[in-house]
Amino acid sequence: MSRIQQILLDLKNKDRKALIPYLMAGFPSPIQTVDIMHGLVQGGADIIELGVPFSDPMADGPVIQKAGEVALTQGVGSEQVLDFVRAFRKKNTRTPVVLMGYANPIECYNLKHGVHAFVQHAHDAGVDGILVVDYPPEECEEFASALRERQMDLIFLLAPTSTEKRMADVARIASGYVYYVSLKGVTGSGSLNTDEVKAMLPRIRKHVSIPVGVGFGIRDGQTAKAIGQVADAVVIGSRLLQLIEASASKEAVSVAQSFMAEIRSAMDA
C-alpha cells in the first residue's frame, strides 16, 4: 500500500476528508519552498501537490502560470523539485507528496538520465505519486507500471466533459485518488457550482473505486466544507498562491499555515 493510499484510508476510518494544497515548487522562491511545505502540514494538509514548473502549462490559469514563471526565472526545474522533496523528507516521512505537471519535463529528464529515470529518482527522493496533465491513460501503461513497482500512484484528472468511456479508462489504470476538475476551464477560473459537483460524483464513482478529490475553484472554507461533504478530498491551489504572493516574503510560511488551518477547521466543522 502506498503512502497516499494509507493516509486516505486512515482518514476514511476517522470519517474525515483529505485536504490537499497545491504549491508551485520554487514559488515564491526556492529557499522558501520546503518551509512552506512544512507550514502547510502544520496547518492541516494531509497530502501536498507540488507543481513542477513548465513554460506552457495548458491547464493552469494566470495565478499558477505566473508562479511557474517565477520559479523558472529562478532556475527551478525537475532536478530542483526533487531536491525540495528530499529536503522535506528529512523532517517529514509521513505526509505524501504528489508531483503535478506536464509530460515535457518528464520526457526531457528521461532523455538526459535514461528510461524511467524520472520515476526512479522521484521514488528515491520520497515522492509518492505523479499527476501528468497531458498523459492520457491509453498512452501511459508502461509509466503506470513503473510507478506501481515502486509503490507510487499515478493520479489522473477527470472533468465535467469526461465521457463514461474516459472514466472507465482512467479507473482501469489510476491509483491513489482521482482528481475531478470541477470547472470547464483552467485553474482559478470561474466560480464553483457545488450542485454540479454533487451531481457528477455519483457518475464518476460508478467507474472509479478509489477516492475522488475535487479541485479548481475552491477558494475558502465555505466551499471547501461543501465539497468535503460529497468528495473524499479537497484540492486548493490558486487561492493559496495568491495569498502567498500578496504576503511579505518573511510571512509566506505563516500565511500558508494559517490558510490551511482555516480550511481544515471549516472542513472538520
Backbone as numpy.savetxt, mean C-alpha at the origin, in Angstrom:
# Nx Ny Nz CAx CAy CAz Cx Cy Cz
2.64 -19.06 6.31 1.79 -17.86 6.31 2.67 -16.62 6.31
2.37 -15.69 5.43 3.16 -14.47 5.35 2.85 -13.55 6.54
3.70 -12.56 6.72 3.49 -11.60 7.80 2.20 -10.81 7.58
1.89 -10.51 6.32 0.64 -9.81 6.00 -0.56 -10.66 6.39
-0.55 -11.91 5.98 -1.66 -12.80 6.28 -1.85 -12.98 7.79
-0.74 -13.05 8.53 -0.83 -13.23 9.98 -1.43 -12.01 10.65
-1.00 -10.83 10.25 -1.53 -9.59 10.83 -3.03 -9.47 10.55
-3.43 -9.72 9.32 -4.85 -9.61 8.97 -5.69 -10.64 9.70
-5.15 -11.83 9.90 -5.87 -12.86 10.66 -6.00 -12.46 12.12
-4.91 -11.93 12.69 -4.96 -11.48 14.08 -6.00 -10.39 14.27
-6.06 -9.45 13.34 -7.04 -8.37 13.43 -8.46 -8.90 13.30
-8.67 -9.84 12.38 -10.00 -10.42 12.21 -10.45 -11.11 13.49
-9.55 -11.82 14.13 -9.89 -12.51 15.38 -10.23 -11.54 16.50
-9.75 -10.31 16.39 -10.04 -9.28 17.38 -11.19 -8.38 16.93
-11.80 -8.71 15.78 -12.89 -7.92 15.20 -12.45 -6.49 14.95
-11.24 -6.35 14.42 -10.72 -5.03 14.07 -10.35 -5.01 12.60
-10.31 -3.82 12.03 -9.96 -3.67 10.63 -8.56 -3.08 10.49
-7.88 -3.43 9.41 -6.51 -2.98 9.21 -6.47 -1.54 8.71
-5.53 -0.81 9.24 -5.26 0.56 8.78 -3.94 0.53 8.01
-4.01 0.91 6.72 -2.84 0.82 5.84 -2.54 2.19 5.23
-1.59 2.93 5.78 -1.19 4.19 5.17 -0.22 3.97 4.01
-0.28 4.87 3.05 0.67 4.87 1.93 1.63 6.03 2.13
2.92 5.73 2.04 3.96 6.76 2.15 4.89 6.62 0.96
5.17 7.72 0.28 6.13 7.69 -0.81 7.54 7.63 -0.23
8.30 6.61 -0.60 9.68 6.49 -0.14 10.48 7.71 -0.60
11.21 8.31 0.33 12.02 9.47 -0.01 11.32 10.79 0.13
10.06 10.76 0.58 9.28 12.00 0.76 8.97 12.19 2.23
9.13 13.39 2.75 9.59 14.62 2.10 11.11 14.66 1.87
11.83 13.74 2.51 13.27 13.62 2.26 13.70 12.20 2.62
14.76 11.73 2.01 15.22 10.38 2.32 15.52 10.16 3.80
16.07 11.15 4.45 16.47 10.99 5.84 15.28 10.86 6.78
14.09 11.28 6.34 12.91 11.24 7.20 12.03 10.01 6.98
12.25 9.30 5.89 11.33 8.22 5.51 11.15 7.18 6.61
12.24 6.66 7.12 12.16 5.58 8.11 11.52 6.07 9.40
11.87 7.28 9.83 11.27 7.82 11.05 9.76 7.99 10.89
9.31 8.41 9.70 7.88 8.55 9.46 7.21 7.18 9.48
7.86 6.18 8.92 7.30 4.82 8.96 7.08 4.37 10.41
8.06 4.61 11.26 7.90 4.26 12.68 6.78 5.07 13.32
6.68 6.35 12.95 5.62 7.19 13.49 4.24 6.70 13.08
4.11 6.22 11.86 2.83 5.69 11.40 2.42 4.47 12.22
3.39 3.61 12.51 3.09 2.42 13.32 2.69 2.83 14.73
3.41 3.77 15.30 3.09 4.24 16.66 1.70 4.88 16.71
1.27 5.45 15.57 -0.05 6.05 15.51 -1.17 5.05 15.30
-0.82 3.80 14.95 -1.86 2.79 14.80 -1.89 2.06 13.47
-0.91 2.31 12.60 -0.89 1.61 11.31 -0.60 0.13 11.52
-1.27 -0.71 10.74 -1.07 -2.16 10.83 -0.17 -2.68 9.72
-0.23 -2.07 8.56 0.59 -2.42 7.40 1.00 -1.10 6.75
2.19 -1.04 6.20 2.63 0.18 5.51 2.82 -0.12 4.03
2.17 0.68 3.19 2.45 0.64 1.76 3.50 1.72 1.47
4.64 1.29 0.94 5.74 2.21 0.66 5.87 2.37 -0.84
5.64 3.59 -1.31 5.68 3.85 -2.74 7.09 3.85 -3.29
7.26 3.23 -4.45 8.53 3.25 -5.17 8.46 4.37 -6.21
9.28 5.40 -6.10 9.19 6.55 -7.01 9.35 6.13 -8.47
8.53 6.72 -9.33 8.56 6.43 -10.76 8.16 7.69 -11.51
8.76 7.90 -12.66 8.57 9.15 -13.41 7.24 9.24 -14.13
6.54 8.12 -14.31 5.28 8.14 -15.07 4.22 7.31 -14.36
3.80 7.75 -13.18 2.85 6.97 -12.37 1.41 7.14 -12.81
0.93 6.25 -13.67 -0.36 6.45 -14.34 -1.56 6.45 -13.41
-1.48 5.78 -12.26 -2.64 5.69 -11.38 -2.65 6.78 -10.31
-1.58 7.56 -10.24 -1.44 8.51 -9.14 -1.88 9.91 -9.52
-2.59 10.55 -8.60 -3.01 11.93 -8.78 -1.88 12.89 -8.49
-2.17 14.20 -8.51 -1.11 15.22 -8.38 -0.35 15.16 -7.06
-1.00 14.77 -5.97 -0.32 14.75 -4.67 0.78 13.69 -4.65
0.45 12.48 -5.05 1.44 11.41 -5.03 2.45 11.58 -6.16
2.01 12.11 -7.31 2.96 12.42 -8.38 4.03 13.39 -7.90
3.60 14.42 -7.20 4.54 15.42 -6.71 5.51 14.82 -5.69
4.96 13.98 -4.81 5.82 13.32 -3.82 6.86 12.45 -4.50
6.45 11.75 -5.56 7.39 10.93 -6.30 8.47 11.76 -6.98
8.08 12.90 -7.52 9.05 13.80 -8.16 10.06 14.32 -7.14
9.57 14.65 -5.95 10.48 15.11 -4.88 11.49 14.02 -4.55
11.01 12.79 -4.45 11.89 11.68 -4.11 12.90 11.42 -5.22
12.46 11.43 -6.47 13.36 11.20 -7.60 14.43 12.29 -7.68
14.02 13.52 -7.43 14.96 14.64 -7.46 16.08 14.47 -6.43
15.74 13.78 -5.34 16.72 13.55 -4.28 17.46 12.21 -4.44
17.32 11.61 -5.62 18.09 10.43 -5.94 17.54 9.12 -5.41
16.26 9.09 -5.07 15.67 7.87 -4.51 15.15 6.98 -5.63
15.67 5.76 -5.69 15.21 4.75 -6.63 14.97 3.45 -5.90
14.86 2.38 -6.63 14.52 1.08 -6.04 15.53 0.64 -4.99
16.80 0.82 -5.25 17.82 0.38 -4.29 17.71 1.15 -2.98
17.44 2.45 -3.08 17.28 3.24 -1.86 16.02 2.84 -1.10
14.97 2.49 -1.82 13.73 2.05 -1.18 14.00 0.80 -0.34
14.74 -0.15 -0.89 15.08 -1.35 -0.14 15.95 -1.02 1.08
16.79 -0.02 0.94 17.60 0.42 2.09 16.70 0.95 3.21
15.65 1.67 2.84 14.72 2.18 3.86 14.07 1.03 4.62
13.67 -0.01 3.89 13.03 -1.16 4.54 14.01 -1.85 5.48
15.25 -2.02 5.04 16.27 -2.64 5.91 16.43 -1.84 7.19
16.47 -0.53 7.06 16.64 0.32 8.24 15.41 0.22 9.15
14.23 0.18 8.57 12.99 0.04 9.35 13.00 -1.27 10.12
13.47 -2.33 9.50 13.48 -3.66 10.12 14.43 -3.76 11.31
15.36 -2.85 11.44 16.27 -2.89 12.58 15.52 -2.68 13.90
14.40 -1.95 13.82 13.61 -1.69 15.04 12.23 -2.35 15.01
11.76 -2.69 13.83 10.40 -3.24 13.72 10.44 -4.49 12.84
10.20 -5.63 13.45 10.18 -6.89 12.71 8.76 -7.44 12.57
7.77 -6.69 13.01 6.39 -7.17 13.02 5.51 -6.56 11.95
5.62 -5.26 11.72 4.70 -4.57 10.82 5.02 -4.89 9.36
4.06 -5.44 8.61 4.31 -5.74 7.20 4.54 -4.48 6.37
5.41 -4.61 5.38 5.68 -3.53 4.43 5.38 -4.03 3.03
4.54 -3.29 2.32 4.19 -3.60 0.93 4.79 -2.53 0.04
5.55 -2.92 -0.96 6.05 -1.96 -1.94 5.00 -1.76 -3.01
4.66 -0.52 -3.28 3.64 -0.21 -4.30 4.28 0.63 -5.39
4.16 0.17 -6.62 4.77 0.93 -7.71 4.40 0.37 -9.06
5.34 0.47 -10.00 5.08 0.16 -11.39 6.11 -0.82 -11.93
5.79 -1.40 -13.08 6.61 -2.46 -13.64 8.00 -1.97 -14.06
8.07 -0.77 -14.60 9.32 -0.29 -15.17 10.50 -0.35 -14.19
10.38 0.17 -12.96 11.51 0.09 -12.04 11.91 -1.35 -11.70
10.93 -2.24 -11.62 11.24 -3.64 -11.32 11.99 -4.27 -12.48
11.52 -4.05 -13.70 12.18 -4.62 -14.87 13.60 -4.07 -15.02
13.76 -2.78 -14.77 15.10 -2.18 -14.85 16.03 -2.75 -13.80
15.50 -2.96 -12.61 16.30 -3.54 -11.52 16.75 -4.94 -11.90
15.85 -5.73 -12.46 16.20 -7.10 -12.84 17.19 -7.14 -14.00
17.09 -6.19 -14.92 18.07 -6.12 -16.01 19.47 -5.85 -15.47
19.52 -5.08 -14.40 20.81 -4.72 -13.81 21.36 -5.83 -12.92
20.47 -6.48 -12.16 20.93 -7.42 -11.12 20.63 -8.88 -11.42
19.77 -9.17 -12.40 19.47 -10.56 -12.72 18.00 -10.89 -12.54
17.57 -12.01 -13.15 16.18 -12.44 -13.09 15.72 -12.64 -11.65
14.58 -12.09 -11.32 13.97 -12.18 -9.98 14.84 -11.53 -8.89
15.81 -10.73 -9.29 16.66 -10.07 -8.29 15.86 -9.14 -7.40
14.88 -8.45 -8.00 14.10 -7.51 -7.19 13.33 -8.24 -6.10
12.72 -9.35 -6.46 11.97 -10.13 -5.47 12.90 -10.64 -4.38
14.03 -11.20 -4.77 14.96 -11.74 -3.78 15.52 -10.66 -2.87
15.92 -9.55 -3.44 16.50 -8.47 -2.64 15.43 -7.81 -1.76
14.20 -7.73 -2.26 13.12 -7.20 -1.44 12.87 -8.11 -0.25
12.86 -9.41 -0.50 12.69 -10.38 0.59 13.81 -10.24 1.61
15.03 -10.15 1.14 16.18 -10.03 2.03 16.12 -8.75 2.87
15.53 -7.70 2.30 15.42 -6.42 3.02 14.32 -6.43 4.07
13.34 -7.36 3.92 12.24 -7.42 4.87 10.91 -7.00 4.32
10.78 -6.95 3.00 9.51 -6.63 2.35 8.58 -7.84 2.43
7.29 -7.58 2.61 6.31 -8.66 2.77 5.39 -8.83 1.58
5.24 -7.80 0.78 4.34 -7.88 -0.36 4.69 -6.83 -1.39
4.22 -7.04 -2.61 4.47 -6.10 -3.70 3.17 -5.89 -4.46
2.86 -4.63 -4.74 1.71 -4.26 -5.56 2.26 -3.53 -6.78
2.08 -4.11 -7.95 2.55 -3.50 -9.19 1.32 -3.08 -9.99
1.10 -1.79 -10.10 -0.12 -1.26 -10.70 -0.36 -1.81 -12.10
0.70 -1.90 -12.91 0.53 -2.28 -14.31 1.01 -3.70 -14.61
0.94 -4.59 -13.63 1.13 -6.02 -13.87 -0.23 -6.70 -13.87
-0.80 -7.03 -15.03 -2.08 -7.76 -15.05 -1.86 -9.20 -14.60
-2.84 -9.82 -13.98 -2.64 -11.17 -13.44 -2.24 -12.21 -14.47
-2.74 -12.07 -15.70 -2.44 -13.07 -16.71 -1.00 -13.00 -17.21
-0.27 -11.96 -16.82 1.11 -11.80 -17.30 2.15 -11.91 -16.20
1.74 -12.31 -14.99 2.74 -12.34 -13.92 2.66 -13.61 -13.06
2.35 -14.72 -13.69 2.32 -16.00 -12.98 3.70 -16.31 -12.38
4.74 -16.12 -13.19 6.09 -16.43 -12.73 6.50 -15.50 -11.59
6.12 -14.23 -11.70 6.42 -13.25 -10.65 5.72 -13.64 -9.35
4.46 -14.04 -9.47 3.70 -14.45 -8.29 4.31 -15.68 -7.64
4.75 -16.61 -8.46 5.37 -17.83 -7.95 6.65 -17.52 -7.19
7.45 -16.60 -7.74 8.70 -16.21 -7.08 8.42 -15.59 -5.71
7.34 -14.83 -5.62 6.97 -14.23 -4.34 6.50 -15.29 -3.35
5.64 -16.18 -3.80 5.11 -17.23 -2.91 6.22 -18.10 -2.34
7.23 -18.38 -3.14 8.35 -19.20 -2.68 9.07 -18.55 -1.50
8.93 -17.24 -1.38 9.60 -16.49 -0.32 8.61 -15.98 0.73
7.41 -16.54 0.77 6.36 -16.15 1.69 6.05 -14.65 1.61
6.01 -14.17 0.38 5.63 -12.79 0.11 4.33 -12.79 -0.68
3.58 -11.71 -0.58 2.27 -11.63 -1.21 2.29 -10.69 -2.42
1.50 -11.06 -3.42 1.30 -10.21 -4.59 -0.09 -9.59 -4.48
-0.12 -8.29 -4.33 -1.35 -7.54 -4.12 -1.84 -7.01 -5.48
-3.14 -7.10 -5.71 -3.70 -6.59 -6.97 -4.75 -5.52 -6.69
-4.93 -4.66 -7.69 -5.98 -3.66 -7.65 -7.23 -4.17 -8.35
-8.38 -3.83 -7.82 -9.65 -3.97 -8.51 -10.33 -2.60 -8.51
-11.15 -2.35 -9.50 -11.76 -1.03 -9.66 -13.26 -1.17 -9.88
-14.00 -0.05 -9.81 -15.45 -0.11 -10.08 -15.76 -0.67 -11.46
-14.82 -0.57 -12.38 -15.04 -1.06 -13.75 -14.58 -2.50 -13.95
-14.05 -3.14 -12.92 -13.56 -4.51 -13.06 -14.71 -5.46 -13.39
-14.47 -6.32 -14.37 -15.49 -7.29 -14.75 -15.43 -8.51 -13.82
-16.46 -9.35 -13.93 -16.47 -10.58 -13.14 -15.27 -11.46 -13.50
-14.92 -11.49 -14.79 -13.76 -12.28 -15.20 -12.48 -11.74 -14.60
-12.33 -10.42 -14.59 -11.12 -9.83 -14.00 -11.03 -10.15 -12.51
-12.15 -10.09 -11.81 -12.14 -10.44 -10.40 -11.71 -11.89 -10.19
-12.21 -12.78 -11.05 -11.85 -14.19 -10.95 -10.37 -14.40 -11.26
-9.86 -13.67 -12.26 -8.44 -13.78 -12.62 -7.55 -13.32 -11.47
-7.94 -12.22 -10.84 -7.19 -11.70 -9.70 -7.25 -12.68 -8.53
-8.43 -13.22 -8.28 -8.61 -14.14 -7.15 -7.73 -15.37 -7.29
-7.49 -15.78 -8.51 -6.71 -16.99 -8.76 -5.25 -16.84 -8.34
-4.72 -15.61 -8.40 -3.29 -15.43 -8.20 -2.94 -14.52 -7.02
-3.87 -13.70 -6.58 -3.58 -12.73 -5.51 -3.42 -13.41 -4.16
-2.67 -12.78 -3.28 -2.56 -13.24 -1.90 -2.37 -12.03 -0.99
-2.52 -12.26 0.31 -2.41 -11.14 1.26 -3.73 -10.41 1.37
-3.96 -9.48 0.45 -5.24 -8.78 0.36 -5.38 -8.23 -1.04
-6.59 -7.88 -1.40 -6.88 -7.21 -2.66 -7.21 -5.75 -2.34
-6.73 -4.86 -3.17 -6.92 -3.42 -2.96 -7.99 -2.94 -3.94
-9.16 -2.59 -3.39 -10.25 -2.07 -4.22 -10.12 -0.56 -4.34
-9.96 -0.10 -5.57 -9.87 1.33 -5.88 -11.29 1.87 -5.97
-11.67 2.68 -5.03 -13.08 3.05 -4.90 -13.56 4.12 -5.88
-12.63 4.72 -6.64 -12.99 5.80 -7.55 -12.59 5.48 -8.97
-13.34 6.02 -9.92 -12.96 5.91 -11.33 -12.03 7.08 -11.65
-10.81 6.97 -11.21 -9.86 8.05 -11.43 -8.56 7.76 -10.71
-7.70 8.78 -10.63 -6.40 8.62 -9.99 -6.52 8.85 -8.49
-5.45 8.59 -7.78 -5.44 8.76 -6.33 -5.77 10.21 -5.96
-6.59 10.36 -4.91 -6.89 11.68 -4.40 -7.94 12.44 -5.19
-8.53 11.80 -6.20 -9.50 12.51 -7.04 -10.92 12.23 -6.58
-11.75 13.25 -6.64 -13.17 13.06 -6.34 -13.45 12.77 -4.88
-14.72 12.55 -4.60 -15.15 12.24 -3.25 -15.65 10.81 -3.19
-15.48 10.19 -2.06 -15.81 8.78 -1.89 -17.31 8.60 -1.68
-17.90 7.67 -2.42 -19.30 7.31 -2.25 -19.34 5.98 -1.51
-19.59 6.02 -0.22 -19.53 4.80 0.59 -20.63 3.81 0.20
-21.76 4.31 -0.28 -22.84 3.40 -0.71 -22.40 2.57 -1.91
-21.67 3.18 -2.83 -21.18 2.44 -3.99 -20.17 1.39 -3.57
-19.34 1.73 -2.59 -18.36 0.76 -2.09 -19.09 -0.42 -1.44
-20.08 -0.11 -0.63 -20.85 -1.17 0.04 -21.51 -2.11 -0.97
-21.95 -1.55 -2.08 -22.61 -2.36 -3.10 -21.61 -3.22 -3.88
-20.38 -2.72 -4.00 -19.39 -3.42 -4.81 -18.72 -4.57 -4.06
-18.51 -4.43 -2.77 -17.74 -5.43 -2.03 -18.35 -6.83 -2.07
-19.67 -6.99 -1.97 -20.22 -8.36 -2.10 -19.91 -8.98 -3.47
-19.90 -8.19 -4.52 -19.54 -8.70 -5.84 -18.11 -9.21 -5.85
-17.21 -8.44 -5.24 -15.80 -8.84 -5.19 -15.65 -10.12 -4.38
-16.35 -10.19 -3.26 -16.19 -11.33 -2.35 -16.80 -12.62 -2.91
-17.60 -12.51 -3.94 -18.07 -13.73 -4.61 -16.91 -14.47 -5.25
-15.86 -13.73 -5.59 -14.70 -14.30 -6.27 -13.47 -14.35 -5.37
-13.32 -13.35 -4.51 -12.09 -13.18 -3.73 -12.32 -13.63 -2.30
-11.54 -14.59 -1.85 -11.70 -15.10 -0.49 -10.76 -14.44 0.51
-9.74 -13.72 0.02 -8.80 -13.05 0.91 -9.36 -11.67 1.29
-8.78 -11.02 2.32 -9.29 -9.72 2.74 -9.29 -8.68 1.62
-10.22 -7.74 1.72 -10.34 -6.66 0.74 -10.11 -5.33 1.44
-9.12 -4.59 0.97 -8.88 -3.23 1.45 -9.46 -2.24 0.47
-9.82 -1.07 0.96 -10.40 -0.03 0.11 -9.58 1.25 0.26
-9.25 1.86 -0.87 -8.51 3.12 -0.86 -8.96 4.03 -1.98
-8.27 5.15 -2.13 -8.58 6.24 -3.08 -9.78 7.02 -2.55
-9.57 8.20 -2.04 -10.67 9.06 -1.62 -10.95 9.08 -0.13
-10.21 8.29 0.66 -10.41 8.29 2.13 -9.52 9.37 2.72
-10.14 10.36 3.36 -9.39 11.54 3.77 -9.52 11.87 5.25
-10.45 11.23 5.97 -10.66 11.60 7.36 -11.22 10.42 8.13
-11.39 10.63 9.44 -11.88 9.57 10.30 -13.27 9.11 9.96
-14.12 10.02 9.54 -15.51 9.67 9.24 -15.59 8.69 8.08
-14.89 9.00 6.97 -14.94 8.08 5.83 -14.19 6.79 6.13
-13.11 6.87 6.90 -12.37 5.66 7.26 -13.25 4.73 8.09
-14.01 5.30 9.01 -14.90 4.49 9.84 -15.99 3.84 8.99
-16.56 4.60 8.06 -17.62 4.07 7.21 -17.11 2.93 6.33
-15.92 3.09 5.78 -15.35 2.04 4.94 -14.94 0.84 5.79
-14.42 1.10 6.99 -14.01 0.02 7.88 -15.17 -0.86 8.31
-16.38 -0.34 8.24 -17.55 -1.14 8.62 -17.90 -2.20 7.58
-17.39 -2.03 6.34 -17.73 -2.98 5.28 -16.50 -3.66 4.67
-15.32 -3.03 4.79 -14.10 -3.59 4.22 -13.25 -4.21 5.31
-12.22 -4.94 4.90 -11.30 -5.56 5.86 -10.14 -4.64 6.20
-9.91 -3.65 5.34 -8.79 -2.73 5.54 -9.10 -1.39 4.91
-8.54 -0.35 5.48 -8.68 1.01 4.97 -7.30 1.51 4.56
-7.19 1.95 3.30 -5.93 2.45 2.77 -6.04 3.95 2.57
-5.06 4.68 3.09 -5.12 6.14 2.99 -3.74 6.69 2.63
-3.69 7.53 1.56 -2.40 7.97 1.08 -2.30 9.46 0.80
-3.09 9.97 -0.13 -2.93 11.35 -0.58 -3.07 12.35 0.57
-4.07 12.14 1.42 -4.29 13.08 2.52 -3.11 13.08 3.48
-2.55 11.91 3.74 -1.37 11.82 4.60 -0.20 12.61 4.01
0.04 12.46 2.72 1.14 13.17 2.08 0.90 14.68 2.08
-0.35 15.09 1.91 -0.66 16.51 1.97 -0.32 17.10 3.33
-0.69 16.38 4.38 -0.41 16.86 5.73 1.09 16.92 6.01
1.82 15.94 5.52 3.28 15.94 5.70 3.90 17.11 4.95
3.44 17.33 3.73 3.99 18.43 2.93 3.71 19.79 3.57
2.53 19.93 4.16 2.15 21.21 4.76 2.82 21.46 6.10
3.42 20.45 6.68 4.02 20.60 8.01 5.46 21.08 7.89
5.96 21.64 8.98 7.38 21.95 9.03 8.17 20.65 9.02
9.36 20.69 8.46 10.15 19.47 8.29 10.32 18.71 9.60
10.60 19.40 10.68 10.86 18.74 11.95 9.58 18.16 12.57
8.42 18.54 12.04 7.15 18.06 12.58 6.53 16.93 11.75
7.19 16.51 10.68 6.61 15.53 9.76 6.24 14.23 10.47
7.12 13.76 11.33 6.87 12.49 12.02 5.67 12.60 12.95
5.63 13.66 13.74 4.54 13.82 14.70 3.21 14.06 13.99
3.24 14.76 12.86 2.01 14.99 12.08 1.48 13.67 11.54
2.37 12.85 10.99 1.96 11.55 10.46 1.42 10.66 11.57
2.08 10.66 12.70 1.64 9.82 13.82 0.28 10.28 14.34
0.10 11.57 14.48 -1.17 12.10 14.99 -2.32 11.80 14.03
-2.06 11.91 12.74 -3.10 11.63 11.76 -3.50 10.16 11.82
-2.52 9.27 11.93 -2.83 7.85 12.05 -3.65 7.58 13.31
-3.28 8.21 14.41 -3.99 8.00 15.67 -5.44 8.47 15.54
-5.64 9.55 14.82 -7.01 10.07 14.59 -7.84 9.07 13.79
-7.25 8.54 12.71 -7.97 7.58 11.88 -8.21 6.29 12.63
-7.19 5.82 13.36 -7.32 4.58 14.12 -8.43 4.68 15.18
-8.48 5.82 15.84 -9.49 6.03 16.86 -10.89 6.02 16.26
-11.05 6.66 15.09 -12.36 6.67 14.44 -12.77 5.27 13.99
-11.82 4.50 13.47 -12.13 3.15 13.01 -12.50 2.22 14.17
-11.89 2.45 15.31 -12.13 1.57 16.47 -13.35 1.98 17.27
-13.87 3.16 17.00 -14.99 3.68 17.78 -16.24 2.81 17.59
